[in-house]
Amino acid sequence: MVQIEKGMFARSLAGHDKGQLYVVWEYDETYVYLTDGRIRTLDRLKKKKRKHVQVSREIAQISEQCQTQSVIEMEIRKAIKVKEDK
């Protein structure tokens, strides 16, 4: 099993959002908390069980230093778009 880290890309495997690409923002033993920067913002993270997501070893290049929440969400949207276009 892949060790989950903040910033990794994760694809939903189950639920109404099956196939949706997210970025892992937080995690614990049971759940991962995901954001897409659009609907699932940093204020409204998507909570999913670890077994319902497939994480990628690739980490999104998002800088949190001296940035507002809206700028971080914009970078998340951009990183997801680039990943989906590959």
C-alpha positions, 0 to 999 in steps of 0.5 A, spaced: 500 500 500 502 506 498 504 511 503 499 517 503 502 524 503 499 531 503 499 533 496 498 527 492 493 526 487 487 521 488 482 518 484 475 516 487 474 509 486 467 509 489 461 513 490 457 519 486 464 522 484 467 515 482 473 517 477 474 524 480 481 527 481 482 530 487 488 532 491 489 529 498 489 535 503 489 531 510 489 524 512 488 520 518 488 512 519 481 511 516 480 517 512 483 522 507 480 529 506 480 531 499 480 537 495 479 539 488 479 547 489 472 548 485 466 544 489 471 541 494 474 547 497 479 547 503 473 549 507 469 543 505 474 538 504 471 531 501 471 525 506 473 518 503 475 512 506 482 510 504 479 504 501 475 508 496 481 512 493 487 510 489 492 515 490 498 516 485 505 517 487 505 524 484 505 530 488 501 536 486 506 542 486 502 547 491 506 552 495 502 554 501 507 559 503 505 566 504 498 565 500 491 566 501 486 560 500 483 562 494 490 562 491 492 555 493 485 553 491 487 556 484 493 552 484 490 546 486 485 547 480 491 548 475 495 542 478 489 537 477 487 540 470 495 539 468 494 531 471 488 530 467 491 532 460 496 528 461 
